[in-house]
Amino acid sequence: MEVLHNLAFGFEHALTLQNLMFCAIGCTVGTLVGLLPGLGPLATISILLPLTYSIPTGGALIMLAGIYYGAQYGDSVSAITMRIPHASSIVACIDGYQLTLKGRTGLALFTAGVSSFIGGTVAIVVLAWLAPALGEVAFLFGPADYCSLMLVGFVCVSFVTTGSLLNGMAMCLIGVLLGQIGTDINSGMQRFTMNLSFLVDGVGLVSIALGCFGIAEITKNLDSGEERSPFNGKIKLMPSWPEFKRIIPSALRGSIIGSFLGILPGGGPVIAQFAAYAVDKKVSKYRHEIGQGAIEGVAGQAAADEAAARTSFIPLMSIGIPENAVMALMMAAFIVKGIQPGPNMIATHPDLFWGLVASMWVGNCFLLILNVPMVRYWLSVFKIPYAVLFPSILFFCSIGTYSVNNNLDDIFITVAFGLIGYIFMRLELDAAPLMLGFILGPMLEENFRRALLLSRGSFSIFVTRPISATLLGFIAAFVIWQLTAFILQARRAVRAQPA
Amino acid sequence: MNDENLVRGLVLIAIALTFGLSALRYPLGDFSRAGPGLFPLMVSSLLLLIGVATVIKSRFDKRKPLYFNVRNISIILLSLCGFALISKYVNMIAGIVFMVFFSSFAASTYSIARNAKVAAGLVAIAFAFQKLLGLNLPLY
């Protein structure tokens, strides 16, 4: 009952005219930017983050959350209609694009919209029940446990986003090191500032995000120089009743899988999509059609995607540890607004917490009633040639960087990270783990130093505490598995070579 | 040398050494009272290990040529620098116009009329940001 009461309280905050407006703007702008080629949720949030600085706290968070879902939905639209593979909607490219080839784009878009709505609704129920309970658990966490939890996050994110533990961990560590630039909080000493005054407060998050995602993405698209054929097909949205009935079971399965996978460290939309798709392929009544344009192939993954996007807020808001790069950016947005996400957030800012939870559902409704019917108009974004688009994206990147501190010099830092981001991209080093490392870095150091202070310098504190020991055990098992796989592969490669 | 996997390892080693060697200049303290240099030193040592592992691993992997297009990234970065400098010393409208016209060299086609339209549109958006969102832009 208490949950219902809390949700009602949240809706009171989410349904004010002002917040409704922010939610609608966020969803709409997010969808539009998310539709653009090469811009996934991470890039979209980075570009639009500075715009929320001048908005009151509650509204800003609601708008950012709206941008996030909007960007995800926009992503799946471009995946379904044009098979532009974004990091966050790879699975939608499979069956969704097959449906487009069959001339059923409208059906695929409708299915994705409705399934997202179902996924989001299930996830919000999970979120409302679980986040406060997990918040209680968070009070059992000591500094050592926090360190181990962050390391688990690094390992999982590295593996999930890049597929290579080595490359991903390297990027996390580089992120942690970048987070060290600036003044050391314990001793007040300036580290890695090279005596440059603008580095004393550290490198700006927005500069790194826009450099590594905005600018590097633009250049990558320019390098490939491909001309996209705009989507010109006709769209018939409403499905027939038997088709509609096929959406429901698959979407419900996807919602449950997504809600669960979204909570785990390193989890989030990407694995959830793959898992839901795989499950549908095993158990769906229409499994023989999946892969060739089945409704289930779209419904399950869309629901899982949306559900995981919502439940990935749980670790951030209850324990205070973001579990993937998008959540790390959200955490930065919270901190800019003077709110430390964590177990105390629900108690100290109940209006923000429950307002945000309720606004997620409001955002879902907006996506359903606003975006699904309007999608045909929004596809006209694709008719804009890239030569018009990329100077505009550059403009938003520079305005975004400037408006953080009203300082034009910050643009040079963004330029530097644009170059670094481009080099990383060409070396196939994914920047997403870097973001997570950068935001968690200072927290990791603080907890690490505190843990060692408590144990008088003995590392045994990391293995004698049960929570930390379990988490480290998990990492050890994972690393051993990876090492074994590598050694086996190397041996095979050596044997294959003629002596 | 033109092997992406090898270069990746070398870059990682270089980053690790840059941070690690400067960390040595800060007081390290001991584990019970860590100084400002200790944590960065540990992190960069780990990164160094990963870099070395990547170099070793590249000997087993297939060579993959490194692709690097200097032209596009230079145009994009220069247009951003130009935007910042012109906005600082002249005004932001001139900066926007410069950015649009210069960055377009990276596109496959170049059209002055198209650039003029894009620049006009972006200036209008900048005015909207200034008046409606209250951003403090030095437009003129």
Boltz contact constraints between the chains, C-beta under 6 A:
constraints:
  - contact:
      token1: [A, 54]
      token2: [B, 133]
      max_distance: 6.0
  - contact:
      token1: [A, 54]
      token2: [B, 134]
      max_distance: 6.0
  - contact:
      token1: [A, 166]
      token2: [B, 50]
      max_distance: 6.0
  - contact:
      token1: [A, 170]
      token2: [B, 12]
      max_distance: 6.0
  - contact:
      token1: [A, 170]
      token2: [B, 50]
      max_distance: 6.0
  - contact:
      token1: [A, 173]
      token2: [B, 43]
      max_distance: 6.0
  - contact:
      token1: [A, 173]
      token2: [B, 46]
      max_distance: 6.0
  - contact:
      token1: [A, 173]
      token2: [B, 47]
      max_distance: 6.0
  - contact:
      token1: [A, 174]
      token2: [B, 15]
      max_distance: 6.0
  - contact:
      token1: [A, 176]
      token2: [B, 43]
      max_distance: 6.0
  - contact:
      token1: [A, 177]
      token2: [B, 19]
      max_distance: 6.0
  - contact:
      token1: [A, 177]
      token2: [B, 43]
      max_distance: 6.0
  - contact:
      token1: [A, 180]
      token2: [B, 40]
      max_distance: 6.0
  - contact:
      token1: [A, 184]
      token2: [B, 36]
      max_distance: 6.0
  - contact:
      token1: [A, 187]
      token2: [B, 36]
      max_distance: 6.0
  - contact:
      token1: [A, 189]
      token2: [B, 36]
      max_distance: 6.0
  - contact:
      token1: [A, 191]
      token2: [B, 36]
      max_distance: 6.0
  - contact:
      token1: [A, 192]
      token2: [B, 22]
      max_distance: 6.0
  - contact:
      token1: [A, 219]
      token2: [B, 72]
      max_distance: 6.0
  - contact:
      token1: [A, 219]
      token2: [B, 73]
      max_distance: 6.0
  - contact:
      token1: [A, 219]
      token2: [B, 76]
      max_distance: 6.0
  - contact:
      token1: [A, 222]
      token2: [B, 72]
      max_distance: 6.0
  - contact:
      token1: [A, 222]
      token2: [B, 106]
      max_distance: 6.0
  - contact:
      token1: [A, 223]
      token2: [B, 69]
      max_distance: 6.0
  - contact:
      token1: [A, 223]
      token2: [B, 72]
      max_distance: 6.0
  - contact:
      token1: [A, 225]
      token2: [B, 108]
      max_distance: 6.0
  - contact:
      token1: [A, 387]
      token2: [B, 107]
      max_distance: 6.0
  - contact:
      token1: [A, 388]
      token2: [B, 118]
      max_distance: 6.0
  - contact:
      token1: [A, 391]
      token2: [B, 100]
      max_distance: 6.0
  - contact:
      token1: [A, 391]
      token2: [B, 103]
      max_distance: 6.0
  - contact:
      token1: [A, 391]
      token2: [B, 118]
      max_distance: 6.0
  - contact:
      token1: [A, 394]
      token2: [B, 103]
      max_distance: 6.0
  - contact:
      token1: [A, 395]
      token2: [B, 122]
      max_distance: 6.0
  - contact:
      token1: [A, 398]
      token2: [B, 80]
      max_distance: 6.0
  - contact:
      token1: [A, 398]
      token2: [B, 83]
      max_distance: 6.0
  - contact:
      token1: [A, 403]
      token2: [B, 135]
      max_distance: 6.0
  - contact:
      token1: [A, 406]
      token2: [B, 136]
      max_distance: 6.0
  - contact:
      token1: [A, 408]
      token2: [B, 84]
      max_distance: 6.0
  - contact:
      token1: [A, 408]
      token2: [B, 87]
      max_distance: 6.0
  - contact:
      token1: [A, 408]
      token2: [B, 88]
      max_distance: 6.0
  - contact:
      token1: [A, 411]
      token2: [B, 80]
      max_distance: 6.0
  - contact:
      token1: [A, 411]
      token2: [B, 84]
      max_distance: 6.0
  - contact:
      token1: [A, 415]
      token2: [B, 77]
      max_distance: 6.0
  - contact:
      token1: [A, 415]
      token2: [B, 80]
      max_distance: 6.0
  - contact:
      token1: [A, 415]
      token2: [B, 81]
      max_distance: 6.0
  - contact:
      token1: [A, 418]
      token2: [B, 77]
      max_distance: 6.0
  - contact:
      token1: [A, 422]
      token2: [B, 73]
      max_distance: 6.0
  - contact:
      token1: [A, 426]
      token2: [B, 68]
      max_distance: 6.0
  - contact:
      token1: [A, 427]
      token2: [B, 8]
      max_distance: 6.0
  - contact:
      token1: [A, 445]
      token2: [B, 39]
      max_distance: 6.0
  - contact:
      token1: [A, 449]
      token2: [B, 34]
      max_distance: 6.0
  - contact:
      token1: [A, 452]
      token2: [B, 31]
      max_distance: 6.0
  - contact:
      token1: [A, 456]
      token2: [B, 32]
      max_distance: 6.0
  - contact:
      token1: [A, 457]
      token2: [B, 31]
      max_distance: 6.0
  - contact:
      token1: [A, 457]
      token2: [B, 32]
      max_distance: 6.0
  - contact:
      token1: [A, 490]
      token2: [B, 60]
      max_distance: 6.0
  - contact:
      token1: [A, 493]
      token2: [B, 60]
      max_distance: 6.0
